Structure formats: C-alpha cells, structure tokens
C-alpha cells in the first residue's frame, strides 16, 4: 500500500501533495483510517507559519480531523472494524491518504450524515463542548459572549449552547456573517467594525462566560460585560498575546480567566470529550436539530488557495478538503 500513500509536506512554508510512506500499522488500541475528507483549522495556518509546533510525539503533518473508513485496527480495538464509516479528532496527520489514531478519538458517522458533513464535526464540536461545559461549567440559562462567531467553531458553539439552554451574543466583522449567526440561534449580535461591543452586551443583560479566540485588547472589554462569577475562556491569540487585566474587577466580581487548548491534551481527555459528544450531541446531529455548517469544499491539491481563503476570514463555517472519492 505504501506506494499509494500521499501527504501534504510543508517545506519552507510551501505546500506539496507528495508520495509518503504512510503511518504504519496501528498499535494496540489504535485504528488506521483511509481518509476521504479533512478540514482546515486556524491551528493548521499557525503550524504552517511555524507558530504552533505539534505536541511531542504527534505527526508533523497538518490536519486535526478527518472522516473516512476504517482500514485496519490494532489489538484491543472492539468498537470498529474495517469498512466502518467514521470521523476522528486528531493531534495531527489529517492531510494524508491514511492516518493512525487512538480508538477513543474516533466516532461512527452520525446516522443520516455523509462523510462530507461528518468531517466538519470533530474539531469544532469537541472544542465547543470542552470549553462551554467542561472548562466554564455552564449551567442552563447562563449566557455566553462569543467572538469570531461565524467561524467553524463559532457556528458550532451557537447551535450547541442554544440547544442546551445557554443564550448566545455573537460578534463578528461582517453583517452577512452576523445574519447567519442569528439564523443559527444567536439572540444578540454586534459588528466589531461599529466599535466596542461592551454597551451592546451590557444592554443585552451581560454574560456569564466569554469564549474568546482573540485575546489582546478584548480581554479588558470581556471583563466589563461579565456578571458576578463570570468566566473568560481564552482559546486563541488573534488579537495578540499581551493584555491589560483589571485585577480589581476580577477580585470584586470573582471573575476567572481560563486558558484552554484542545490539541495538547491527553488521549484520555480527548476520549472523554468525544464520548460526551457521542452521548449528548450525536442524537441532536442525527435528528437534524443541529448541523455542522460548511462554507466550501476544495480538492487537497488546492490547499494553498483554501488556506489563503481562511486566512482572509472569508469563510462562514468550515472549509473542507477532499482527499479521496
């Protein structure tokens, strides 16, 4: 099989789709997936730019999620067999014809969904679940402020939070994107090009949690809209890594600022998140109550153009890459 395997190689920032030896035989408790679809995440853009190296021991090939068919299974694997249609959360290695991944990070494609739809689920819904219900411990009725709300992650967060009884206020830089956010369930919206979101969010009633992929100057503004016992979960640094924090406000209002990444967590942690999705979110996906929002799909050979498109914030929802038919 090795002569048929291909992967994206990054050399000096350039991307090439070339022959590759393949991931090897799956060890115990791992499965090998024949990849049909993968997707672009901001982490891939950062890694390509040399700003986000993979965790120790992870594949240096880009790609944090795939959908496809089980090709082979290692010893101890009981939930899957060759031919099963699955989607998986990866620590790397998705931009390839095959990938080996721990069994616990793999789930069957939700009933009624195609492989194309399924690839848009793992990274964004795992990140959404982890941060809303594990890190921030949201209770029903608590309110969420979401920045960069029309991203793949944002469109998952809006639907998930709304389905579980947590109203969402969404910010983005484009009115058409905000209209999409409204349709997905956001009950408050703000275009960041109109200035600070603080007054609009306060008028909406304040929030108990902020999901912030921006950082930088946003943190001080996040603090101003938090209710007592509010949490800011920082998941990215699109606005820079330095920030002013009002410690007086933090103290008096018992605020928490939490840094959170998914990729570098243990296999057990990722498995726990995936099992939570299987229990709580898979039924909603199968029922059509929520759905992964897909912006566009590109052949893997056009990865360069697809990454530029994401880099320019043109997408609403996920940008997919097709590896096989």
N, C-alpha and C positions, 0 to 999 in steps of 0.2 A: 504493500500500500504506500510505502514511503515516497515513491516517485510521483504519486498523485497529490501529495500534500503541498499546500501553499500557505503562506502567511504574509502579512504586511511587515516589512522591515523598515525601521527608521534609521537613516544614515545621514548624519549632519542636518537633521530636520527634514530631509527628503523622504518621501514615502514610496516604496515599491512593493508590488504584489509578486512574490517570487517563490520558487521551489524551497521546500523546507522539510527537514527530516521527520517532522511530526512530534507529537507529545509523548510517544512511547506507550507502553502497556499500562493500563490503570492499576495502581497499587490497591491494597486492601481498602475497602470502604470508599472507593472512588469509582466513577464511571467515565467512559470515553463517549463524547458526543460528536456526531457528524453534524457540523454546523450548517444551517440553512440561512439563518438571519443573525445579524448582530446590530449594534446601535452605537451612536455617538453620545458620549457624556463629556461634560466640561473637563473632567479629570483626564480624559484622553488628550485634549488640547494642551492641558498643562504638562502632561508627561512628555508629549512630543516636543514641547518647548524647553524641556529639561528642568521644569519647576516642580515636578511631582513624581519622584522615582518610585517604582513599585516597592512594596514591603519586602523585607528579606525573604528569599526563597520563592517569591512569586515569579511568574513568567514575565519577561520584559516585552512581550508582545502586547500591544494595546488591546482594549476591549474588555468591558466589565460585565457583559451579559450576552447571552446567546439564546436562540431557540433552534431545535433540530431534532435528530433522532438518536437514541442510544445506539452506539456502535458496538461497545463491549463493556463488560462490568468486571470489577476486581472481586477478590474473595470477600465474603461477608456482606455483599450487596444483596438485599432481598426485595427492595421496593420496585426495582426496574429490571427490564430485560431488553435485549437488542430489539430495535424497531419501535420502542415506545417513543411517542412524541412528548418532548419536554422543553422547559425553559429553565435557565440557570443563572444564578448570581455568581460572578467570577471575581477573583482578585487580579486578573489579567489573563491574556491569551485568547480573547474572543475574535480577534481579526485574523482568523485562520480557518482552514477547512475542518480541523478537528481540535478538540480541547479535552483535557482531563480535569475533572473537578470532584471535590468531595460529594458523596451521595446526599448529604444533608442540605447542600446548597442547590439541589435540583428538585423541581416540582413538575408534575404532569401538567400539560397544557390545559387550562380551564375548559370545561365542557362547552362546546359551541364556538370556541375561538380558533382561529387559524394560527399557524406558526408565525405568520407575519404580525398579527396582533399580539401574540404571546411574548414576542421579544421585547415589546415596549413595556412589559410589566416589571421584571425583577428589580432593576436598579432603583427606579423611581418609587415603586410601592414599598420596597424594603426600606429605603431612606425615609420615606414619609412615615411609615409605621414606627420605625426606630425612634425618630425624633419627636413625633407627636405623643406616642403612647408609652414609650419606654423612658426616654430622656426627660420629657416635660411632664409625663404622667397626667395628661389631660383628663379631666372629668367631664361628663356630659354637661353641656351648657357653657363651659368655658370657651373663651373667644380667642381667635388666632389672627395675628397680622402676618401676612406672607409677602415677602419681597420677590421680585423677578418671577411674578406669579404665572406668567404664560409659558414658562419653560416646561420641559417634560416633567420635571419634578413638581413644579407648581400646579400643573393640571391634575396630577395625581393627588397632591395634598388637598386641593379644593374639594375634590369629589370624596376623598376618604373622610376628611374632617366633617364635611356636611352630612355624610351618611351616618356618622357616629354622634351627631348632635352637637358639633362644635362649629358655630358660625365663623366665617372667614371674611376678613378685609384684605383685598388684594391690591398691590401696587405693581405698576409696570410702566414702560415708557411710550406706550402706543395705545390709542383709543380702540383700535380694532382688536388688539390683544385683550384689553380690559372687557370688551363686549363678550369675547369668548369666555373670560373668567366668570362673568355674570351668568352666562348660559350654563356653566358648569356648577353654579351654586353660590358663588361669592355674593354676599349681600351688601358689601361696601367695596368701592373701588377708588383708586386715585392714580392719576397720571403724574409720574415724578417730574415731568417737564413743567408742571404747574407750580413747582416749589415744594416746600416741606409738607410731608403727609401728617404732621403732628395734629394740627387743628381738626382736620377731617376725621382722623381716627378717634380723637377725644369726643368729637360731636357724635360719632357712631356709638360711643359708650366705653371706649378704652378696650384693652385686651389683656388676657391672662398669659399669653405666650406670643413671642415673635419668632418666626423661623426666618433666619437672616443669612443669605448666601453672599452678602455684600460686605459687611464689616465696615471698617473705616469710619467715616463721619456718621454713618447710620446708627451706630451703637448709642450715641448720646441721645439721638432722637427716639430710638426704640425705648430707652429708659423713660422718656417723658410721657409715653402713652400706656405704660404698664400699670395695671391695677396692683393693689397690695398683693404680695406673694407671687408676683409675675415672674416669668422665666423668659430669658432670651437664649435661644439655641443657635449658636453660630456654626454654620456649615460651609462657609466659603469666604473668600477674601477678594471678591471682585472689585471692592472699593478701597482696598489697601489694608495693610496689617497693623497699622498704628491708629489708636482711637483714644478719644477723651472719655473717661468714665466718671460719672458723678457719684462718688462714694457716699456722700451724704444721702442722696436719693436712694441709693442701693440699701443703705442701712435702715433708713426710716421706713421704707416701703417693703423691706425684706425681699429685695429682688435677687434673682440668681442669673448669672451669666455662665452658660454651659458651652464648652467647645465639643463638637461631635463630628467624627468621621466614621464612615461605614467600612471603607476598604481595608483598613489596618486592623480591624477587629479579628478575634479568633474564629476559627472554623465553627466552634460551638456557638458563639454569639450569632454568627451569620445563620447557622442552622436554626437557632431558636427564633430568629426573626422570620425566616422562611416558613417555619411551622406555624407561627402566628398568622402569617398571611394565608396559609392554606386553610386554617380554621375560620378566620374572620373575614377574609377578603375574597377568597376564591368563590364562595357562594354568591357574593354580590356581582362578581365578574360574569359568572355563568348565567345569572339571572338578567344580565344587561342593565343592572341598576347603576353600575359604574363601568367605565371602559377606558382603556389606555388611549390617549389622544395622539394620533400620528400626524406629523406635519408633512413628511415626504419620505420617499424611499429611493436610494441610489444604489447602482451596482458598486461592489467593492473597488472596482477599478477607478471609480470616480471619487475615491475617499478625499483626495486633495480638495476638490471643489466642495464636497459636502462639509468638510471641516471649516472651510472658509465661510460657508453659509451660516453655520452655527456660531462661528467666531464673531460674525457681524450681527448676532441677535435677531436674525430674520425669522427664526422658527417659532411657531406656536405648537407646543407638544414635541414629540420625539422625532428625531431624524434617524432613519433606519438604513442599514447596509445589507444588500443581498449577496450572499456568498455562493449559494447553490440553488437549484430549482426545486 
